[in-house]
Amino acid sequence: MSDEPEFQTPLGPVEAGLTATAALIAGRCSPLRVGDIEIDGQGRIRARTDKGPLRFAFAYRGVEFGAEVATGAEPRVRLSAELGKLPYSMEIGHGRHTIRRILVSSARLPHGRIGLSDSDDMRLEAESSPPAPFTPASLMAAVAALLLDLRPYLDLVARVLDGARRTDAAPG
């Protein structure tokens, strides 16, 4: 017999939620793959039933990125970003030429490129397959690898666009 009293109390909603979450995670193969679970509107973890792509956004080096992650048998991560308008020749003629050279050079990237729309909008797109197993860590590794490949191009575009803005803002 123990000296400590025994208490028989029902589980509260928080404890019941934690128990259900633990049971959910324990029933899954380890490690958890991206797309296996989700957070519901009340902040509870539950099995993910929607098998559509996951989407999230983030900023890197002053650029807003959108990410779409396919979680099927062959997971893929796709990044996209709007980089701005191609400067007009009157704004910064040399910069326009430099941007065009950056666009051509980006076509040699193994997993992405910077393109130009018919209305002279610069758009970056990149895609990669995360390493297996497809965990949150492997997803972040794939995103980081893409960003490291893209960084020199982002920096060059930003430098040229900053020069165009300075020229545009200078008193004439």
C-alpha positions in Angstrom: 0.0 0.0 0.0 1.3 3.4 -1.0 1.4 6.5 1.3 0.3 8.7 -1.6 -3.4 9.1 -2.1 -4.9 8.0 -5.4 -7.1 10.3 -7.4 -9.6 9.2 -9.9 -10.5 12.3 -12.0 -11.9 12.5 -15.5 -9.7 13.9 -18.2 -10.2 17.6 -18.9 -10.6 18.8 -22.5 -6.9 19.7 -22.8 -5.7 16.3 -21.4 -8.2 14.5 -23.6 -6.9 16.4 -26.7 -3.3 15.6 -25.8 -4.2 11.9 -25.3 -6.0 11.8 -28.7 -3.0 13.5 -30.4 -0.6 11.1 -28.8 -2.7 8.2 -30.0 -2.8 9.6 -33.5 0.9 10.1 -33.7 1.7 6.7 -32.1 -0.5 5.1 -34.7 1.5 6.6 -37.6 4.7 5.2 -39.0 7.8 7.0 -37.8 9.0 9.5 -38.8 5.9 11.6 -39.6 5.8 12.6 -43.2 4.8 16.0 -44.5 1.1 15.9 -45.1 0.2 13.2 -42.5 -1.2 15.6 -39.9 -2.7 19.0 -39.8 -3.9 21.6 -37.3 -7.7 22.1 -37.2 -9.5 25.4 -36.5 -9.4 24.8 -32.8 -5.6 24.3 -32.8 -5.8 20.5 -32.4 -3.6 18.0 -34.3 -5.5 15.6 -36.4 -4.9 13.2 -39.3 -4.9 15.1 -42.6 -7.6 13.9 -45.0 -7.1 16.4 -47.8 -4.5 15.0 -50.1 -4.2 18.3 -52.1 -1.0 20.3 -52.1 0.1 22.2 -49.0 0.7 25.9 -49.4 2.7 28.4 -47.4 4.5 31.7 -47.9 7.7 33.3 -46.6 10.1 36.1 -47.3 13.7 35.7 -48.2 16.1 38.6 -49.0 13.2 41.0 -49.3 11.2 38.8 -51.7 7.8 37.3 -50.9 7.7 33.7 -51.9 4.8 31.3 -52.3 5.4 27.6 -51.9 3.3 24.6 -53.0 4.1 21.2 -51.8 2.8 18.0 -53.5 2.7 15.3 -50.8 2.0 12.2 -52.9 4.2 9.3 -53.7 6.7 11.6 -55.4 6.8 14.7 -53.2 7.7 18.0 -54.9 8.2 21.6 -53.7 7.6 24.5 -56.0 8.6 28.1 -55.2 7.4 31.2 -57.0 7.9 34.9 -56.5 7.1 38.1 -58.3 10.3 40.1 -58.6 9.0 43.3 -60.1 8.8 45.1 -63.4 11.6 45.1 -65.9 12.9 48.7 -65.8 12.2 50.8 -68.9 15.1 52.0 -71.0 14.4 55.6 -70.0 14.6 54.6 -66.3 17.9 52.8 -66.5 19.0 51.6 -69.9 22.1 49.6 -68.6 19.9 48.0 -65.9 17.4 46.8 -68.4 20.2 45.1 -70.4 21.7 43.6 -67.2 18.3 42.2 -66.2 17.8 40.6 -69.6 21.3 39.0 -69.2 20.3 37.7 -65.7 17.1 36.2 -67.2 19.0 34.4 -69.9 21.6 33.2 -67.4 18.9 31.9 -65.0 17.8 29.4 -67.7 20.9 27.4 -66.8 19.8 26.9 -63.2 19.2 23.2 -62.6 15.9 23.7 -60.7 14.5 27.1 -61.6 14.5 30.2 -63.7 13.5 33.8 -63.8 11.0 34.5 -66.6 9.4 37.6 -68.1 5.7 38.0 -68.8 4.3 39.7 -71.8 3.7 42.8 -69.6 7.4 42.8 -68.4 6.8 41.3 -65.0 9.7 39.2 -63.7 8.7 36.0 -62.1 10.9 33.4 -60.4 9.9 29.7 -60.4 11.9 26.8 -58.9 11.1 23.2 -58.2 12.8 20.3 -56.4 12.2 16.9 -54.9 12.9 16.8 -51.2 15.2 13.9 -50.0 13.5 10.8 -48.5 12.0 10.4 -46.0 9.7 13.3 -46.7 9.7 14.9 -43.3 9.5 18.6 -42.3 13.3 18.7 -42.1 13.7 17.3 -45.6 11.2 19.8 -46.9 13.1 22.7 -45.3 16.4 21.3 -46.7 14.9 21.3 -50.2 13.6 24.9 -49.8 17.0 26.0 -48.4 18.9 24.4 -51.3 16.7 26.1 -53.9 17.1 29.5 -52.2 20.9 29.1 -52.1 20.9 28.3 -55.8 18.7 31.4 -56.5 20.5 33.8 -54.1 23.0 35.3 -56.6 20.2 36.0 -59.1 18.0 37.5 -56.4 20.8 39.7 -55.3 21.6 40.9 -58.9 18.0 41.7 -59.7 17.6 43.6 -56.4 20.8 45.6 -57.1 19.6 46.6 -60.6 16.1 47.4 -59.4 17.5 49.5 -56.5 19.6 51.4 -59.0 16.5 52.0 -61.1 14.6 53.3 -58.1 17.4 55.6 -57.1 17.6 57.0 -60.6 13.8 57.4 -60.6 13.9 59.2 -57.2 16.8 61.5 -58.1 15.8 65.2 -58.6 15.9 66.0 -62.3 
